[in-house]
Amino acid sequence: MQFVSTRGGMQPASFSDILLEGLAPDGGLVMPQEIPQVSSDRLEAWRDLAYAELATEVIGQFWTDIPRDDLAAICARAYGSQFAAEVPVTALDERVALVGLSEGPTLAFKDMAMQFLGEAIPYVLEQRGETLNILGATSGDTGSAAEYAFRSKPHIAVFMLSPKGRMSAFQRAQMYSLDNANIHNIVVDGVFDDCQNLVKALNGDLEFKAANTLGTVNSINLGRVAAQIVYYFWAWLRATDARPGSAAQVSFSVPSGNFGNLCSGLVAKRMGVPISQLVLATNENNVLDEFFRTGVYTPRSRAETLVTSSPSMDISKASNLERFVYLLLDSDPERLSAAWTELDATGRLDLSAELRRFAPEFGIVGGMSTHADRLEVIREVHERTGTVVDPHTADGLKVAREYVDPGVPMLVLETAKPQKFAETVHEAIGRDPEVSAELADLLDRPQRVVEMSDDADQLREYIREHAVRD
């Protein structure tokens, strides 16, 4: 299996290579030359596998330049005792079920991919005798998941950018209270899109990138996408009956900010998981919803990006949308580059004709949720089932209900535990979610950050001073 750039300026590379690189050298995103296919019989044969075993099979479709026993050991370590449970699929009513992705150490779905990368990347570095400086941006949960996966790992430093004042108190505490020497929390005076732009700017500076061995574990890293594909297979296998040649359809509702999670679902669908609809759920920053309704993509400025009660989705420029546009344009890097040139020049991209033509093939539909919507969903689900969901999952539930088809299970991907967003949960149900003594202590720990303006040169200088070297 070989991988190329959406923009055509990268020689085909192995999974081990792209795992360390993240962003392609030409500024594009990495995609497989061909999406692997999984037959219905093979899919059925995976039904009784444990999660780590299933991860070995699914990720093994992409990571073909590693001994299978080594990959199995990586997955076993990644999905071991640090998870409270294997991914539960819990019915909320006869139509909708919740896919529990927040059983990991940072109580968010990002652990599902990040714990894998936390084992896979050190393996590759050890094999090659190299070091890596991870540069990332977070709107909330990616940062803590990355830092918990890589803290104290040898030969690795993490430089994580986060937007000032744009995360919940719990999210900040999880990240900023870490005191590991290889973890650097950099608070940027801006929004998430500014942080992401800084990551892209430094990754696009090939001389600086090479001199400081920069890599990324944001959702632009295809390793994240590959690991997230696993739980689409897992959830389908648990929501459908076992029978030879089964093709029972399910739908997924995916709370979406940077489009990485839904992109993983799209690849899973193309691999052979029988998915009817991929429901994209946004908050008030509904650029993606507008795109899939109208075919016109119009990213918003920092000033136009709203602060909402589902802050991890306060994103107005979804980096992973480039992967979708690449597929929409027949995996043609010249057409993709022309489209991105148009977007840079005009601030908008009209793909309405292409989207209408291929809409049934992709099966992506969407909708928006507001603060009032998520409060109502949190309240209603708690009163009816006793389950408390976080505001992002509430967005997914709200939009999911608009697309339920008779006889087709609707699986809503949980994004985080409600404890991470206690203020909104309290507003909805009149009390804070229960917090363990360990988590309560987390909020009281000293926090350690470096504050920085939205300045690429300032960031370069900080990384030069603190990067790990061979």
C-alpha positions in Angstrom: 0.0 0.0 0.0 1.4 3.4 -1.1 0.2 6.9 -0.3 0.2 10.1 -2.3 -0.6 13.8 -1.8 -4.0 15.3 -2.7 -2.0 18.0 -4.6 0.2 15.6 -6.5 3.6 16.8 -5.4 4.8 13.8 -3.3 6.3 10.6 -4.5 4.4 7.5 -3.3 5.4 6.7 0.3 4.8 3.9 2.8 2.5 4.1 5.8 5.5 4.3 8.1 6.8 7.3 6.2 3.5 9.2 6.2 2.9 8.4 9.9 5.8 10.6 10.8 5.3 13.3 8.2 1.6 14.1 8.7 1.2 16.9 6.1 2.5 16.1 2.6 5.6 18.1 1.5 3.6 20.0 -1.1 1.1 21.2 1.6 -1.6 18.7 0.6 -3.0 15.8 2.7 -2.0 12.2 2.3 -4.4 9.7 0.8 -4.0 6.0 -0.2 -3.4 5.5 -3.9 -6.3 3.1 -3.7 -8.8 2.5 -0.9 -8.6 -1.2 0.2 -11.7 -3.3 -0.2 -13.1 -5.6 2.5 -15.6 -8.2 1.2 -18.8 -9.0 3.1 -17.5 -12.5 4.0 -14.3 -11.1 5.4 -16.2 -8.5 7.3 -18.4 -11.1 8.8 -15.3 -13.2 9.8 -14.2 -10.3 12.0 -17.4 -10.2 14.0 -16.1 -12.0 17.2 -12.7 -10.2 17.3 -11.8 -8.1 20.3 -11.3 -4.4 19.6 -7.4 -4.6 19.5 -7.7 -7.6 17.1 -10.1 -5.8 14.8 -7.8 -2.7 14.8 -5.0 -5.0 13.7 -7.1 -6.2 10.8 -8.4 -2.8 9.7 -5.2 -0.8 10.2 -3.3 -3.6 8.6 -5.1 -2.9 5.3 -3.1 0.4 5.2 0.1 -0.4 7.2 1.4 -3.1 5.0 5.2 -2.3 5.6 5.2 -3.7 9.1 5.3 -7.4 10.4 1.8 -8.3 11.4 2.9 -9.6 14.8 4.4 -6.1 15.5 1.2 -4.4 14.5 -0.8 -6.7 16.7 1.5 -5.9 19.6 1.1 -2.2 19.0 -2.7 -2.4 18.9 -2.8 -4.6 22.0 -0.8 -1.9 23.9 -2.8 0.9 22.5 -6.2 -0.5 23.4 -5.2 -2.1 26.7 -5.8 -1.3 30.4 -5.9 2.5 29.8 -9.4 2.1 28.4 -12.2 1.5 30.9 -14.1 -0.7 28.5 -14.2 -1.8 24.8 -16.4 0.4 22.8 -20.0 -0.1 24.0 -22.9 0.4 21.6 -25.9 1.3 23.8 -29.5 1.8 22.6 -31.1 5.0 23.7 -34.4 4.0 22.1 -35.7 1.7 19.4 -34.2 4.0 16.7 -31.0 5.5 18.0 -27.9 4.0 19.7 -24.8 5.6 21.2 -21.3 4.4 20.3 -19.2 5.0 23.4 -15.9 6.3 22.2 -14.9 8.1 25.4 -13.6 5.3 27.6 -9.9 6.3 27.3 -7.6 8.2 29.6 -8.7 11.7 28.5 -12.5 10.8 28.3 -12.8 11.8 24.7 -13.1 10.0 21.3 -9.7 11.3 20.3 -8.1 8.7 22.5 -9.2 6.0 20.1 -6.7 7.2 17.5 -4.2 8.9 19.7 -3.4 5.9 21.9 -2.6 4.0 18.7 -0.3 6.8 17.4 1.3 6.9 20.9 2.5 3.3 20.3 3.0 3.4 16.5 5.1 6.5 16.2 7.7 5.5 18.8 7.9 2.1 17.1 8.9 3.7 13.8 11.3 6.1 15.5 13.0 3.2 17.3 13.3 1.2 14.1 14.9 4.2 12.3 16.9 5.7 15.1 15.2 9.1 14.7 13.5 11.8 16.8 10.3 13.7 16.2 8.9 17.0 17.3 5.1 16.9 17.1 3.4 20.2 16.2 -0.4 20.2 16.6 -3.4 22.4 17.1 -6.4 21.7 19.2 -9.9 23.1 19.8 -10.2 21.0 22.9 -9.8 17.2 23.0 -7.0 16.5 20.5 -4.5 18.3 22.6 -5.0 16.3 25.8 -5.3 13.0 23.9 -2.0 13.7 22.2 -0.2 14.8 25.3 -1.4 11.8 27.3 -0.4 9.5 24.5 3.1 10.9 24.1 4.1 12.2 27.6 7.5 11.0 28.7 7.9 9.0 25.4 11.6 8.9 24.4 12.8 10.8 21.3 9.6 12.8 21.1 8.5 16.4 22.1 4.9 17.7 21.7 4.2 21.4 20.9 0.4 21.8 21.1 -1.2 25.1 20.1 -4.6 26.0 21.7 -6.8 29.1 21.3 -6.9 31.5 24.2 -10.1 31.3 26.2 -11.8 28.9 23.7 -11.8 25.6 25.7 -13.7 24.4 28.7 -12.1 24.6 32.2 -11.8 20.8 32.3 -10.1 20.7 28.9 -7.6 23.3 29.9 -6.9 21.5 33.2 -6.2 18.2 31.4 -3.7 19.8 29.1 -2.1 22.6 31.1 -1.6 20.6 34.3 0.9 18.2 32.7 4.4 18.8 33.8 6.3 16.3 31.6 9.4 17.9 30.2 8.6 16.9 26.6 5.1 18.6 26.6 4.8 22.2 25.6 1.4 23.9 25.8 1.3 27.1 23.7 -1.7 29.3 24.1 -2.3 31.4 21.0 -4.1 34.7 21.0 -6.6 33.7 18.4 -9.1 31.0 17.4 -8.5 27.4 16.5 -8.2 28.2 12.7 -5.3 30.5 13.6 -3.6 27.7 15.5 -4.2 25.3 12.5 -2.8 27.9 10.1 0.4 28.2 12.2 0.8 24.4 12.0 0.4 24.4 8.3 2.7 27.4 7.8 5.6 25.6 9.7 4.9 22.3 8.0 5.0 24.2 4.7 8.4 25.6 5.5 10.3 22.5 4.3 13.7 23.7 5.5 12.5 24.4 9.0 10.5 21.2 9.1 13.5 19.1 8.1 15.9 20.9 10.5 13.6 20.3 13.4 12.1 17.0 12.4 8.5 18.3 12.6 5.5 15.9 12.4 1.8 16.2 13.3 -0.8 14.1 15.0 -3.7 16.4 14.2 -6.5 14.9 12.2 -4.6 15.8 9.0 -2.3 12.8 9.9 -3.6 9.9 8.0 -2.7 7.6 10.9 -5.4 9.2 12.9 -7.9 8.6 10.1 -6.9 4.9 9.8 -7.3 4.3 13.5 -10.7 6.0 13.6 -12.0 3.8 10.7 -11.8 0.9 13.1 -14.8 1.9 15.2 -17.0 2.2 12.2 -16.4 -1.5 11.5 -16.8 -2.3 15.2 -20.1 -0.4 15.6 -21.5 -2.0 12.4 -20.6 -5.5 13.6 -22.4 -4.8 17.0 -25.5 -3.2 15.5 -26.3 -5.9 12.9 -27.1 -9.6 13.1 -24.5 -12.3 12.2 -25.4 -14.0 9.0 -23.3 -15.0 5.9 -23.2 -12.3 3.2 -25.0 -9.8 5.5 -25.4 -6.4 4.0 -27.6 -4.8 6.6 -27.3 -1.0 6.5 -26.6 1.3 9.4 -26.3 5.1 9.5 -23.8 7.2 11.6 -24.3 10.6 13.0 -21.0 12.4 13.5 -20.5 15.7 15.4 -18.1 17.5 13.1 -15.7 20.4 13.4 -12.5 19.6 11.4 -14.2 16.8 9.3 -11.6 14.1 10.3 -14.0 11.8 12.1 -16.6 11.9 9.3 -13.8 11.5 6.7 -12.9 8.2 8.5 -16.5 7.1 8.1 -16.5 7.9 4.4 -13.4 5.8 3.9 -15.0 3.0 6.0 -18.0 3.1 3.7 -15.8 2.9 0.6 -13.9 0.0 2.1 -17.1 -2.0 2.4 -19.0 -1.2 5.6 -22.7 -1.0 4.7 -23.4 2.6 5.6 -26.6 4.2 4.4 -26.1 7.8 5.6 -23.2 9.7 7.2 -25.0 12.5 9.1 -22.8 15.5 9.6 -23.8 17.5 12.8 -22.4 21.0 13.3 -23.0 23.7 15.9 -23.6 27.3 15.1 -20.3 27.4 13.2 -22.1 25.6 10.4 -19.8 26.1 7.4 -19.7 22.3 6.7 -23.5 22.0 6.9 -23.9 24.9 4.5 -21.4 23.2 2.1 -23.2 19.9 2.0 -26.6 21.7 1.6 -25.6 24.2 -1.1 -22.3 22.9 -2.6 -20.6 26.2 -1.8 -17.7 26.2 0.7 -17.2 29.6 2.4 -14.8 29.5 5.4 -15.3 32.2 7.9 -12.9 34.6 9.5 -11.7 34.6 13.1 -14.3 37.4 13.9 -17.1 35.3 12.4 -16.2 32.2 14.3 -18.6 32.0 17.2 -17.9 30.9 20.8 -20.4 28.1 21.5 -21.2 25.6 24.2 -19.8 22.8 22.1 -16.4 24.5 21.8 -14.4 21.6 20.2 -16.4 22.3 17.0 -15.8 26.0 17.0 -14.0 25.7 13.6 -14.8 27.5 10.4 -12.1 26.0 8.1 -12.1 22.2 8.2 -8.7 20.9 7.2 -9.9 17.4 6.3 -12.4 18.7 3.8 -9.6 18.6 1.3 -9.6 14.8 1.4 -13.4 14.8 0.6 -12.9 17.4 -2.2 -10.1 15.2 -3.6 -12.4 12.2 -3.8 -15.2 14.4 -5.2 -12.9 15.5 -8.0 -12.1 11.9 -9.0 -8.8 11.9 -7.0 -7.3 14.3 -9.6 -4.6 16.4 -7.9 -4.7 19.0 -10.7 -8.4 19.7 -10.2 -7.9 19.7 -6.5 -5.1 22.3 -6.7 -7.1 24.5 -9.1 -10.0 24.3 -6.6 -7.9 25.4 -3.7 -6.3 28.2 -5.8 -9.9 29.5 -6.4 -10.7 29.2 -2.7 -7.5 31.2 -1.8 -8.3 33.9 -4.4 -12.0 34.4 -3.8 -12.7 33.0 -0.3 -15.3 30.6 -1.6 -15.5 27.4 -3.7 -18.5 26.4 -5.7 -18.7 22.6 -6.1 -22.5 22.4 -6.3 -22.5 20.6 -9.6 -20.1 18.0 -8.5 -21.8 17.5 -5.2 -25.2 17.0 -6.8 -23.8 14.5 -9.2 -22.1 12.3 -6.6 -24.3 12.9 -3.5 -25.8 9.4 -3.5 -22.4 7.8 -3.7 -21.1 9.6 -0.6 -24.3 9.5 1.4 -23.4 12.6 3.4 -26.3 14.7 4.8 -26.1 17.4 7.5 -27.7 19.7 9.9 -27.1 22.3 12.6 -27.6 22.3 16.4 -27.9 25.4 18.6 -27.3 26.0 22.3 -31.0 25.6 23.0 -31.1 22.4 21.0 -28.2 20.8 22.9 -29.7 21.8 26.3 -33.0 20.2 25.3 -31.3 17.0 24.1 -29.2 16.7 27.2 -32.2 17.2 29.4 -34.5 14.9 27.5 -32.1 12.0 27.2 -31.3 12.3 30.9 -34.9 12.3 32.0 -35.8 9.4 29.7 -32.8 7.1 30.1 -30.7 8.4 33.0 -27.8 8.9 30.6 -25.9 12.2 30.6 -24.3 13.2 27.3 -21.9 16.0 26.6 -22.9 19.0 24.4 -21.1 17.8 21.2 -22.8 14.4 21.4 -26.1 16.2 22.0 -25.5 18.0 18.7 -25.1 14.6 17.0 -28.2 13.3 18.6 -30.3 16.3 17.6 -29.3 16.1 13.9 -29.5 12.3 13.9 -33.2 12.4 14.7 -33.8 14.4 11.4 -32.5 11.4 9.3 -33.7 8.3 11.0 -35.0 5.7 8.5 -37.3 2.8 9.5 -35.3 -0.4 10.0 -31.9 1.3 9.7 -30.1 1.7 13.0 -28.8 5.2 13.7 -25.5 5.1 15.5 -24.4 8.4 17.1 -20.7 8.7 17.8 -20.1 9.9 21.4 -17.4 12.6 21.5 -16.6 13.1 25.2 -17.7 12.4 28.8 -20.1 15.1 30.2 -17.6 15.9 33.0 -15.5 17.8 30.5 -18.4 20.3 30.0 -19.9 20.6 33.4 -21.2 24.1 33.0 -23.4 23.3 30.0 -24.6 20.0 31.6 -25.5 21.9 34.8 -27.5 24.3 32.8 -29.4 21.5 31.1 -30.2 19.2 34.1 -29.7 21.4 37.1 -26.6 19.7 38.5 -23.0 19.0 37.6 -22.1 15.5 36.2 -20.5 13.3 38.8 -16.8 13.7 39.1 -14.3 11.3 40.7 -11.9 12.5 43.3 -9.1 12.1 40.8 -10.8 14.3 38.2 -11.7 16.9 40.8 -8.0 17.0 41.9 -7.1 17.7 38.2 -9.0 21.0 38.3 -6.9 22.2 41.2 -3.5 21.4 39.9 -1.1 24.1 38.8 -1.2 24.9 35.1 1.9 25.5 32.9 1.6 27.3 29.6 3.5 29.6 27.2 1.4 32.4 25.8 2.1 33.6 22.3 0.7 35.9 19.6 -0.5 34.6 16.3 3.1 34.8 14.9 4.8 32.0 12.9 8.3 33.5 13.5 7.8 33.5 17.3 6.6 29.9 17.2 9.6 28.9 15.0 12.0 30.4 17.6 10.4 28.6 20.5 10.5 25.3 18.7 14.2 25.8 17.8 15.0 26.3 21.5 13.0 23.3 22.8 13.0 20.7 20.1 14.5 17.2 20.8 17.5 16.4 18.6 19.2 13.2 17.5 
